[in-house]
Amino acid sequence: MIGSCRQFLRRLRSESGGNVTILLALGLPVLIGGAGLAVDISQWFVWKRELQYAVDQAALAGAWAQMEPATQAVYRQRARQEFDANLQLITGFRSDPSIELGNYNGQSGNSVVVRASAGRRLPFSSLFMTRAVSINAYAQASFEEGGNWTSCLIAVDPDDDGAITIGGNAAVTASCGIAALSTSDESIIVNGNPNVDVGWILSKGGVDEWLATNTDDDIHEYMDGLLDPFKELTPPQNTTPRKYACAAASVSTTADVTITIAVSYGYYIGSGKNNASAFGYPSPRPGSVQGPVTQVQQPVPNGTAAGAATASTVTWTAISGKGQNTVWEVKTVTTTTAYSAVNVASVPAQASLLPGTYDSINISCSTVFAPGIYVIDGGRLKITGQYQVTGAGVMLVLRNNAYIDITGGANVNLTAMSSSDLETAGVAADGASSLAGMLVFEDPRSTGTKNRNRLNGNASTILNGKIYLPNSSITMDGTFGVTSQCLMIAAATITIQGTADFSTFCPPGMEEATEVARSSGSVRLVS
């Protein structure tokens, strides 16, 4: 028996005709398992793709519904409709979707978030697993409402880093918006520890993350539709040559002036006043006194002192008789002028400017700008010291790299021209309407200046109107006020630093109306 078994095993070992059958028997379980697993993975991938596509479309539909006020209340229904419409294979075993508003990019409630799941046993793996396979899908779509935007500060440089830079301990709390046309990822940057509360921040590029972390402002990065609102304007000209000069100081005197006027009559007889003698006229005219009448602080000649002065006038009139018997009536008017409360005042030097073209205007005395267009050609407007500077209905045009420098404790009150002022100055009606409210206008043909335009005013610095410097930078490290018009500053770049304090750009009850952006709204799938 044992010998027979040994003989059989020797024959089997030497036999080569059954190798394929043995290999097939050994490999068939692996082949069947691999094929089954491939079928399961393919099935899982198809289910996952369908579920993900459904939640993506649901999130987008909900976001679009949030874009319109009329459909905001039904955004969940819109999202659910789109979710159901995109399901075929997993309709019978998917969960109901979770649809909620979410936060995105530092803002609250500006996106729609959709979550859903599906669970089912797979054909092959179910032979070995009792638990169903779970599939989860998540989608988030942000939405940004369209509209028109205004701004009090706008940097128009197309690509500069830090087109708007806010630094130091500056306070910019006027809620009227800031905007940068730069496409740089750092178009608006923050240095130091400023206080920023501007309402909304617009940029063609990116902005400093500090703003999202430290403000509640509505931030719009990489925004289409931002524009330079003054790009197509042409500044008016006034070629009349002028020079700045201060009139010499002078002295003026005022006093309280009291005037008394007494009238009396006398009578004489004779051929003339040189040989007449007193006469007792039977019907004499009675005298009279007017006053005293006092006028307070009237201009009087320099050198006037307190006291009284008397002046008389005598008039001879023949009333009867002839020759030696002529009767004369003599009227005497005596005026007494008394001076009291004499006040001597010094009138400081003053410049009274007329519209035209100036090389420079370096304020060195109290200055009054008459209404009109002032062209500064190649120089500067420099306001400093304790001088009074006033002008209503004026426009400053900067040519050939001219610039403005307002610093120190000057009391400044400048107001831009209205459309009627511009028409009076010779500007056509259509151009006057576009240029109305422009206080400072840099000629776009200038190549621009760097770090020369400066506003470092105080509460007595009143600037009513728009400042447009398309090719130049401006630095602001003080403050200013407004009384009759909003102040808008548009420059190539804007730097706010130091202890600058800008709490308002508009008088009470007014808002800046110049559009800097137009947006039709957008929806993006962000996750």
TANOR-V85905 format. One record per helix or strand. SS is the DSSP state (H for helix, E for strand). FROM is the first residue (numbers start at 1). LEN is the number of residues. If there is no record, write none. Layout:
ss=SS from=FROM len=LEN
ss=SS from=FROM len=LEN
This chain:
ss=H from=2 len=13
ss=H from=19 len=49
ss=H from=69 len=17
ss=E from=94 len=1
ss=E from=98 len=7
ss=E from=107 len=14
ss=H from=125 len=3
ss=E from=133 len=12
ss=E from=147 len=4
ss=E from=153 len=3
ss=E from=164 len=3
ss=E from=171 len=2
ss=E from=178 len=3
ss=E from=188 len=3
ss=E from=195 len=2
ss=E from=200 len=4
ss=E from=207 len=1
ss=H from=209 len=6
ss=E from=218 len=3
ss=E from=226 len=1
ss=E from=241 len=1
ss=E from=247 len=1
ss=E from=250 len=20
ss=E from=277 len=2
ss=E from=288 len=13
ss=E from=307 len=14
ss=H from=323 len=3
ss=E from=327 len=21
ss=E from=350 len=4
ss=E from=356 len=3
ss=E from=361 len=2
ss=E from=366 len=4
ss=E from=372 len=6
ss=E from=380 len=4
ss=E from=388 len=12
ss=E from=403 len=4
ss=E from=411 len=6
ss=H from=419 len=6
ss=H from=429 len=7
ss=E from=438 len=5
ss=E from=453 len=3
ss=E from=461 len=4
ss=E from=466 len=11
ss=E from=481 len=1
ss=E from=488 len=9
ss=E from=501 len=2
ss=E from=515 len=5
ss=E from=522 len=4
